[in-house]
Amino acid sequence: MLREDYQCRQCQAFFIPFNEDIQCPRCMVRATEDAIEEHAQFILDLVLVMQLNKARKGVFIPEQWPIGLLVNSVQLLMFEMFDALEQEKPKNKKKFFEKNIKSMALEGGDEFDGHLLDIALAVLELRIERGLDCINGN
């Protein structure tokens, strides 16, 4: 897992450049190639941790989780959201994520909400690819 957060080289906003399409949510500058490479495993690692937690405890959210870094806070938010997703079983997952991201917002305001949605959708996509998503809907 990541040990430090990435800051935009132009505006210093924190974000997670997990693929080459991800730009800074504040100023739209792309991350460096090194940063993208370092964060490329973020979604896969997150899905694996989620599955490990689910297998051990029956829920995605672990009993303890470190906070302090943006990546830790984002992971915790994803654990909580995917647990809620399984409980509520919404027909439209994207709308569910949008609503929950607004209510659980991290520092960064509205500009960061789109970034969190990108992460949630990437996690969902990988879970579907691996046959781990058992909730019907979009």
VMD Tcl script that draws the C-alpha trace (Angstrom):
set ca {
  {0.00 0.00 0.00}
  {1.00 3.60 -0.47}
  {3.03 5.25 2.25}
  {2.58 8.86 1.22}
  {0.10 11.06 -0.59}
  {0.65 12.61 -3.99}
  {0.40 16.38 -4.34}
  {-0.22 18.16 -7.62}
  {3.00 19.72 -8.85}
  {1.13 22.89 -9.85}
  {-1.47 23.64 -7.14}
  {-0.40 21.23 -4.35}
  {-3.84 19.57 -4.12}
  {-3.77 15.99 -2.90}
  {-5.15 13.29 -5.19}
  {-4.56 9.68 -6.23}
  {-3.32 9.38 -9.84}
  {-4.20 5.69 -10.25}
  {-4.14 5.82 -14.06}
  {-2.95 8.13 -16.82}
  {-6.45 9.59 -17.34}
  {-6.66 10.98 -13.80}
  {-5.93 14.69 -13.52}
  {-5.69 16.95 -10.52}
  {-9.29 17.62 -9.47}
  {-8.45 21.26 -8.77}
  {-6.31 22.46 -11.70}
  {-6.55 19.54 -14.17}
  {-2.78 19.03 -14.45}
  {-1.69 15.45 -15.03}
  {0.51 13.68 -12.52}
  {4.08 12.75 -13.33}
  {4.73 9.37 -14.96}
  {6.51 8.23 -11.79}
  {3.49 9.13 -9.65}
  {1.11 7.32 -11.99}
  {3.33 4.24 -11.92}
  {3.57 4.37 -8.12}
  {-0.24 4.63 -7.76}
  {-1.18 2.21 -10.57}
  {-1.86 -0.63 -8.12}
  {-4.10 1.47 -5.86}
  {-7.43 0.13 -7.16}
  {-6.26 -3.48 -7.26}
  {-4.79 -3.23 -3.76}
  {-8.00 -1.65 -2.49}
  {-10.15 -4.42 -3.98}
  {-7.88 -7.09 -2.50}
  {-8.00 -5.52 0.98}
  {-11.78 -5.22 0.70}
  {-12.09 -8.92 -0.15}
  {-9.75 -9.93 2.66}
  {-11.78 -7.89 5.16}
  {-15.03 -9.35 3.79}
  {-13.73 -12.92 4.07}
  {-12.50 -12.38 7.63}
  {-15.28 -10.28 9.15}
  {-18.19 -10.33 6.70}
  {-17.85 -6.60 5.96}
  {-15.46 -4.48 3.93}
  {-14.63 -2.04 6.72}
  {-11.91 -3.36 9.05}
  {-12.06 -3.06 12.82}
  {-9.07 -0.72 12.73}
  {-7.71 1.39 9.92}
  {-4.99 4.05 10.02}
  {-5.90 7.58 9.03}
  {-3.73 10.60 8.46}
  {-2.99 10.13 4.79}
  {-5.46 10.90 2.04}
  {-5.09 7.37 0.65}
  {-6.11 5.89 4.01}
  {-9.13 8.18 4.28}
  {-10.19 7.34 0.72}
  {-9.85 3.62 1.41}
  {-11.95 3.94 4.57}
  {-14.60 5.85 2.62}
  {-14.67 3.09 -0.01}
  {-15.01 0.37 2.65}
  {-17.96 2.23 4.18}
  {-19.59 2.93 0.82}
  {-19.33 -0.62 -0.46}
  {-20.73 -1.99 2.82}
  {-23.66 0.43 2.43}
  {-24.00 -0.56 -1.23}
  {-24.42 -4.21 -0.27}
  {-27.01 -3.33 2.38}
  {-29.08 -0.93 0.29}
  {-28.74 -2.72 -3.09}
  {-29.55 0.37 -5.19}
  {-30.60 0.00 -8.82}
  {-28.29 2.79 -9.94}
  {-24.87 2.40 -8.33}
  {-23.40 5.55 -9.83}
  {-26.18 7.69 -8.30}
  {-25.71 5.83 -5.02}
  {-21.99 6.67 -5.06}
  {-22.63 10.32 -5.94}
  {-25.11 10.70 -3.07}
  {-22.86 8.97 -0.55}
  {-19.75 10.85 -1.60}
  {-21.60 14.12 -0.95}
  {-22.67 12.99 2.53}
  {-19.27 11.52 3.50}
  {-17.15 14.18 1.82}
  {-13.49 14.46 2.63}
  {-11.58 17.71 2.62}
  {-11.29 19.11 -0.86}
  {-14.88 20.08 -1.51}
  {-16.88 19.52 -4.65}
  {-13.81 19.40 -6.87}
  {-12.68 16.26 -5.04}
  {-16.10 14.56 -5.24}
  {-15.56 13.72 -8.92}
  {-12.21 12.15 -8.07}
  {-13.83 10.00 -5.37}
  {-16.51 8.96 -7.86}
  {-13.77 7.92 -10.34}
  {-12.20 5.77 -7.62}
  {-15.53 4.19 -6.59}
  {-16.40 3.38 -10.21}
  {-12.93 1.93 -10.85}
  {-13.28 -0.28 -7.75}
  {-16.75 -1.38 -8.88}
  {-15.50 -2.12 -12.40}
  {-12.65 -4.29 -11.11}
  {-14.98 -6.10 -8.70}
  {-17.35 -6.85 -11.59}
  {-14.46 -8.04 -13.79}
  {-13.39 -10.42 -11.03}
  {-16.92 -11.67 -10.39}
  {-17.00 -10.12 -6.90}
  {-19.97 -7.80 -7.35}
  {-23.23 -9.58 -6.65}
  {-25.50 -6.53 -6.59}
  {-27.62 -6.07 -9.70}
  {-27.95 -2.64 -11.24}
  {-25.94 -0.08 -13.18}
}
mol new
graphics top color blue
foreach p $ca { graphics top sphere $p radius 0.5 }
foreach p [lrange $ca 0 end-1] q [lrange $ca 1 end] { graphics top cylinder $p $q radius 0.2 }
display resetview
